[in-house]
């Protein structure tokens, strides 16, 4: 990043901060500057009290519950590593400072000073960070607990010692992020639980005792590093919750130093505050990202389990907010188990327990939540119990889950999430004949910069019989080519109306929105009261343009639940050039007929009629204009089909698009 670009980026961030935060950051930046001017030699780690006993918060399982753990563990020992959607031969142990996305080893300067988001120098840093979260160590620990084979313990020892040697504090890119340090701590704590803690056979031999000293020293350094470099308000969000959770889990697992009490107490208070601040009463994480919704939930879960294991559980409000988050996921998940890809997603997974289980993280969380809260609706939505939940909650989870499934309750208990701005319209929900619309009438995102929100006001997804038709195309990339980053978060890559070529919000960088939109709910009526399922909302994102236009959209599903009518209006003082974008799943085929369009996904077909007049384009993998793309995984972009209607409308003139099941 050039010096001029850096100045512009920091100025944009500054514009989005509150006065109080600017003052706080000034003090924090001064203290960090002092740290960075000091010699790199770190202070000595205080001696650990090995007689102290930490919390036990994971059960011990019998060999029957292996899932994919043994297969994944053997992959790791053979030098095969799963990094995002790739299986890479990185060796055993790998070179921890070699980014799989860039040739050569990364430099070992002071990590706290590195601009690791400079893709030219570091590649896409997310690839390095995935490797260094150490989830694979959890899989090795699971394999040892299931089989008792020493090679899995030896593998853990070799990976840890190689990391300590290659990544000395605070050198290298692996010491550039408090969140990444927190995720490592959580996975180390999980490994510690699985291998037997302080009395593990891993530490019986002299070399094992040396490993224990090195490991505990690194635990202390990680925790103190997080304490000194945690996130602040404007870019906190999921990162702040993750850092707090990592510190709390470390303090509960290793109460071996006086500082551990601070890690637990202050971070407990912080977690209790942040879950209420960041998550709405109706369960929507305010970053407006379903990907980070699951990420945050896992942080809250693991900290909550550690607190229970220490005999000091979190408050009822904490757990109730977590249950609400799952009811939101259940509400937006269709009959095929698909969840809309609202906002950013980087495929982030906190715990290595997920690696050994496989499957969908949302389904796993629903199953875990069903047992934690005794909620049969969540059990029905999850459908089956996954092995990760068993590892978290114990072998009796199977019988308890079956009992919940026998209760005759609906799987979707809530369809309206007004505080989060998400609404579900539909009929015959959670049946093979389901028609489900998930409409986004919420804010842009969390904090001053809304870093992970997309300019997607009044967009929606549509699925029929569990098959996806209209989709949110996803994220694409964070640090890859700018056209993909800005394209996927822009308005034209969502199922909404676009004025000219402008986004609904004004971008100031890859993770900065300078000017936001506000959405307003105008009407919500159900079939029982109005004879149709109806939603009306508007946003003011385009009021910065001449004529101060406002986009208003209504959704109406007929009483039979087979026809959706979407009406768009641009309110203002002048006519406007508009485009309507409709992004279809890559599994859909779009056919033009004299009467409109027919869209099919397998045996399910929809008729689609567009507004009269205007020009219609059917685009597939188009870069100019950017349309006809989908990103189902981080940094993976594939062609799909987008239908675009373009025309001019007078102020208040309705544009009607109809989707009818054939």
N, C-alpha and C positions, 0 to 999 in steps of 0.2 A: 504494500500500500504506500503510495507516494505521500510526502509530507503534506501536500496541498489537499489530497483526498482525506488524510487523517484529520486535518483541521475542519474540513466540511462535515465529516462524520461526527466528530466530537461536538461541534456546534449544534448539529441536529439533535443529538442526545440531550444537550444542555437545554434546548428549547422545550423539551418534553418533561423536564424535572420540576418538582415543586421547589419553592424557596428553601424550605427546611432541609430537603435532601441535598441541595447545592451546598448548603453550609456544612452538613454532615460529611459530604464527599470531600469537601476541601480539607477538613481535618483528617479524614481517612487517607486521602492522597498524600498529604504531608507525611503521615506516619509511614506509609508505604515507601515514599521516596527515601526516608531515612534508612529503612530496611534494605533497600536496593543499593544504597551507597556503602553499606557495611561489607566487610570481607565475606566471602561465600561460606566460610567455616561456620557451621551451625553450633548452637549451644549444646552442651551435653544433655542427654536424656536422663531424667531422674530414675533412680532404681525402682523397679516394679516390686510391689508387695505380692509375692507369689502365694502367700497364704490367704489372700482375699478370694472370695468365691463370687463369680459373676452369675447373672441370670441365665437360667436354662429356658429357652423359649421355642425349641423345636423338639418334637417327639422322636423316639428311635423306632425305626420301622423294621418289619420282617422282610426277608428277601423277595416276597411275592410282589412288591410294589416297585419294580425297577423301571417301568415305562421305557423311555429311550436312554436312560442314564448310562447303562453299560455300553451301548453302541456309541454314544457321544464321547464317553470317557476313552474308549479305545481309539476313536478318531484323534483325540487330542494327543494321546501317547504316540501315535504314528506321525504326528506333526501336521495334522489337518485341522484348520481353524475356520469356524464359520464367522464371517465378517459381513454383516448385512445379508444380502442375498447370495453371497459368494462362498464357496468352499475353497480355501487357499492352502497350499502347501508352504507353511511358514517355518517348518522345522520344530524341533523339540530340544531345548526351549527355543522360542523365537527370539529374534532381535527386537527387544521391546521399544527401541527408539527408531525403528525402521517403519515408516508409514507405508502400508500396502498400496496406497494411492500415489506414491512418489518413489523414484529411484534414489538410492543412497540413504545413509543414516542421517537423521536430523541432528542438529548441533546440540551440545550440552551446555549452553549458556544458562544463566539464571532464568528458570521457567517463569518466574513472576514478572519478568520484563519482556517476555517474548510476545510478538504479535503473531500468534499461531494461526490466525485467520487469513494471513497472507498466503494465498494458495500458490503463488509462484515459488515461495520459499519452503512451504510446509506441505503442499498438496492439500487435499480435503482432510482437515484435522480430525473429522469424525471417524475416519477409518482407523487412525492410530488410537483414538480414545476407545473405540469398540474393543480392540484387542486388549487394552490395558484396564478394562473393567474387571477382569479376572473372574468372569462367570464360569469359565471352564474349570477353575479350581473347585468350584462347588460340585460340578459333575464328577470329578475325580473323587471327592469326598463321599458323594452318594455311592459311587461304585465300591469304595472301600467298605462303607457301612453294610452294603448288601452282600459282599463276597468275602471280606476279610483279607483280600489279597494285598500283600505288601507293595506290589508294584504301583498301586494307585497312591498309597501314602508317599512312596519314593518320588512319584511324579509331582505331587504337591510340593514336596521339599525342594526339588530341583527348580521348579518354576518360581517359587518364592525367592530362593537364594539368588537365582540369576537376575530377578527383578531388582533385588536390593543392590546388587553389584552394578548393574547397568543404569539404574535410575537413582543415584544418591540424591538425597534432599539437599538443596532445592533445584537440582540441575535437570534441564531438559524439559521438553514439552509436556511430560507427564506430571510436572509440578506447576502447570499454568492454570488449573481450574479447580476451585474448591468443590464443585459438584462432582467432578470425576474422582477426586480423592474420597468423597463421601460414598460414592457407589463402590469403590474398591473396599472401603471399610465395611460396608454392609455385606459384601460377598466374603470378605475375610471372616467376619463374625459368623456367617452361616457355615463356612468351612470349620471354624472353631467348634461350633455346636455339633456338627456331624461327626467329627473325628474324636470327640470325647473331651474337649477342653484342655485344661491345664495338665490332666493326667493322661493325655492321649499317648498311645504307643509310639507315635511319631517322635516324642520327646524322651524316650527311654534311653536311647544310646547317647554317648557323649556328643556325637555330631548333631543329634536332635536337640540336645540342650543348648548348643550354640545357635541352632536355628531359632529356637524359642526366644532367646535373647534378642536376636536380630529382628524377629517378627514383632515382638512387643515394642522394641525401639521404634520401628517404623509405624506401628499403630499410634504411638504417642506423637510422632512427628506429623502424621496425617491429621490427627485431631487438632493439634495446635495450628497447623497450616490452615485448616478450615476456619478455625476461630478468628484468624487474622485476615482472611481474605474472602469472607462470605459475601453473598450478593446483597445489593441494596434494592430500594423500592422500584426504581424505573426499569430494572432488568431482573427483578427477583423471580416472581412467578414460580414455576415448577422447580427452578434451580434453587431458590431459597428453601422451599420445603425439602428438597433432596438433601441439601447441606445440613439442615436442622435434624433430619431423620438420621443421616449418617453419624452425626455427633452423638445423638441420643443412643443409638444402637451401640456405638463404641463404648459409651460410658456405662451402659447396662451390662455389656458383655465383659468388659475389662475394667472393673473398678479398682485398679491397681495403683493409682496415683491420686494425690489430692485433687489434681485438675479434673479427674473423671466426674467428681461431684458437680463441678461447674458445667461440664459437657451435658450431664443429664438434666440438671435443674433449669438452666437458662434455655436449653433447647426444648425441654418439655413445655415451658411457657410459650416459647415461640411457635411450636407446632399447634398448640391449642388456639393461639391467636390466628395463625395463618390459615388453618383449615376453615375457619369462619370467615376470614377476609377474602380468601381466594375462591371459595366454593359457595355458590348461591344456596339459599334454603332449599330450592328444588333440585339441587344436585349437579348444576352445570359449573364446570371449572371455568373461571372467567377469562382464561386465555382463549376461549372459544375454539379449542382444538380437541377433537376426540382422541388423537394420538397422545397428547399430554395428559388428557383425562385419566387414561389407564396408567400412565407413568406416575402421576401424582398419587393415585390410589394405592399403588404398590409401596411407595415410600411411607404413606400413612399406615398401611397395614403392618409392615415390618417393624416400624417404631411402636405401633400399638401392641404387637405380640411381645416385643422385648419388654415393654412396660408391664404387661400382665405377668410375664415371667419373673419380673423383679418384685412382684407383689404390690405395685403401685400403678394400677390401670389408669388410663386417660379418662376424661370426663364422659358423661353420657352424651353431651353435645357433640363431642369429637366423633363418637361412633355413630350417632344419628346422622351426621353430615356425610359420613362414609356410606351409610346405607342409602341415603338419598342419591348419592353419586351413581350407585349401581341401579337404582330404579330409573334414573335418567337413561343409562345405557340400555336397559331392558326396553324402555319406551321407544328408542330410536332404532333398535335392532329389528330387522325384518324376519320373516318366517324362514328365510334361508340362512340366518345367522350373520347377515351383512350389516355393517355399521357405517354410516356416512363418514367420509374423510374430511370433515370440517377442519379448517385451519391447517397449520403445519403438522407434519409428522416426520420423525427421523428414525422410526422403527426402534426407538429406545426401549430396552427392557432392563429393569433394575436387577433382578435376581437370577443367579445361575440355576435356581430350581426350575425356572421356565425352560432352560435349555434341555434339561433332562426329561421334560414332560412333552414338549412339542405342542401343537395345536394352537388355537386362537387365544390370545391373552384375555380378551373380553369374556369369552365363555368361562375361562378358568376363574376370573374374578367373580363372575356371577355365582359359580358353584361355591367358591370360598365364602362369599357373602351370604349365600343361602344358609350355610351352617353357622356362621358367626351370629347371624341375626334371627335364626329360626324362621326364615322368610320363604314360604313355599312357592311364591310367585317367581322369585329369583331361581329357585331350583328348576321349575318348569321351563323357564327361559334358557337356562344353561343346558338342560336336557340330560346330560351325563356328567358324572363326576370324573374329573381329571386327576392324574397322579400328582401334579403339583399341589393341589389342595390337600391330598392325603399326606404329603410330606410336611405341609404346614400345620395340619390340624390333627393328624393321627389316624391309625388304622380303623377306628370306629366311625370315621367319617362316612364310610360306605353305607353302613346300616342307617345312620342318621339321615343321609341324603335320600335313601330309598323311602324312608318314612315321610319325608317332606313331599316327595313326588306323588305319593298316594292321595294327597289332599287336593280336592277339586277346586282349584282357584285359577283365575286367569293369569296368563304369563305376563301380559302387559297391564299393569295396575294403574299407570298414569300416562296420559297423552299430552298434557299441557305443562310446560315449564316456563311460565311467564317471566320470572325474574331472570332466567338465563336467555330468554328470547327464542326458545325452540318449541315448535308445536307439531303434533302428529295428527294428520287427518287420515281417515281410512275406513275400511269396512272389513268384517270377518278377520280381524287381526289374529295372527298366530295360528291361522289355519292354512291348508294347502291352497285355498282360494283367496288369500289375502290381497288387498289393495292398500298400499301404505305410502303416504306422502310425509316427508320430514322437512318442514319449512324453517328456514333460519331468518328470524326477525329480531335478532339480538344485536348487541354492540360489536365493535370491531375487535376488541381484545382487552387485555389487562394492562394497567399502568399507563404511564405517559407515552410510551412508544408502541404499545400493542404489538410486541415483537413477533408473535407467532399467529396473529390473526390474518385473515385474508379479506380482501375487498369484495365480500360476497353477500352484501345485504339483500335480503328478499330472494335469495336463491333457495333451491329445494332439491330433494332427491325423490325418485319415484321407483318403487318396486312392486311387482305383481307376482303372486304365487311364489314368493321367495326369490324371484329372479330380478336382477337389477336392470332398470331401463335408464332413467336419468340419474347420473352420478355426479359426485364432486370428484374432479379428476385427480386430486391429491396434491403433492408437494413438489415432486421432481427432485430438486437438489437445494442445498444451502450455499455451498461454496463453489459449485461448478459454474458453467457459463452463465453470465448475467441474464441472457435472454430467457433461459429456463426458470431461473429464480424469480425474476420479475413477472414473467408470463404466468406461471402457475399461481402466484398470489394475487394476480390482477383480476379485475371484474369480468373481463371477456372470457376467462377460463372457468366461469361459473354460470349456472342456469339462471341468469338474471338479465335485466335490461341495461344497456350501455348507451350513454349519450356521446355522440361523436366517437372519439377513441380514448376518452378519459376514464380513469378508474374512479370509483366512488370515493376513495380516500387518496390523499396525496402522499406519495412515497418519498422518504428521505434516505433510503438505503435498504440493504437486504433485510434488515431487522428493525426498521424504523418507519413508522407512519407519522407524518408531520401534521396532517389535517384529517380529522376523523369524521365519520358520519354518525348521526343519531337516528335510531329507529323508533317508531311510535306505533304501538298496537291500537288500531281503531275499532276493530270488531272481532269477536270470537263467538261463534254460535254452533251448537251441536245439532245433530239430526233430531233429537228428542224435542228441542224447543223451536227449531226453524224449518224442519223438514229437509235440511241439507247440512253437511259439515262445511262450515264457512269460516274463513280467516281473512282479515283485511289489515294491512300494515303499510307504512310508508317510511322513507328515509330522506334525509336532507343533504346527502353527500354531494349533490350537484348544485347546491345553492351558491357555490363559489363561482359558477359559470354565468354568462349573460342571461338575463331573464329570471335568474334565481329559481331554476326548476326543481321540483320535488317529484320523486318517483313513488307512485302508489300502486300496490299490487293486491289483488284479491284472488283467493283460491276457493273454489266451491266444488264439492263432490256431491253428486246426486244421491237421493235416498236409497237407491239400489246399490250404490258403491261401485259402479262400473264406469263412471264418466267424470273426469276432472276438467273443470273450466278455469283457466288462468286469464285474468284480465289485468292489463297494464295501462296506466295513465301517467302522462307527464304533465304536472300542474305547474303553471307559471304564466309568463306574460308574452311568450313567443313560441313559434313553431320550432321543432327540434328534429335533427337527424338522429335516428335511434337504430339500435341493433338488438335483436333478441337472440340469445345464445342458448342452444339446447345440446348438452353433452351426453352422449349415450355410451353405455358400457361397451367394451371391446367385444362382448359376446353378442351384441345386437347387429342385426342387418337392417338397413334403411332402404326402402324402395319407394320411388316416386310413382304416383298414379295420377290420372286425371282428377281424382277427387281429393288428393292430398298425399300424405305419406303413410306408409305402413311400416311399422317397426316390429321386428320379431326377435325373440330371445328363446331359442328352443321351440317348444310347441305353443308358447304364449305370444299373442299378437296384439298390438295396439294400433288403432287408427289415429293419425295426428293431423289436425287441420290448423293452418296458420292464418294470420290476419289477411284480409283482402289487400290487393295491391302489393307494392314492395317487391324486392328481389330476394330469391331464396337460393342459398348455396348449401351443398352437402360436401363437407370437407373431411378428408382422411389424411392424417399425418401432414398437415400443412404448417409451414413455418412463417409464411407471409400470406395472409394473416395467421397468427399462431392459433391453431384450433385443430381438433381431431387427435388429441393426445390423452393418455392416462398414465398415471404413475402409481402403481400398486405397492411399490417398495422404494425405499430411499435410493436415489441415484439410478433408478430404472425407469425409463420412459418408453412407452410403446404406443403405436398408432391405435386410434379408436375413431369414432364417427361423431362429428358435430354438425348440427343443422343451424344455419344462421339466416334470420330474416332481417332485411334492412329496408328502411323507408323513412319518410318524413311524416310527422304527426303535428296536428294543431294542439294547442294547450287544452288539456282535458279530454282529448279524443281517445276513446277506448280501443285497445288492441286486444283481440281475443284469440287465445290458443286453446285448443280442446284436445284432450287425450281420452280415447274411448276404447274399452276392451272389446275385441272382436270375437 
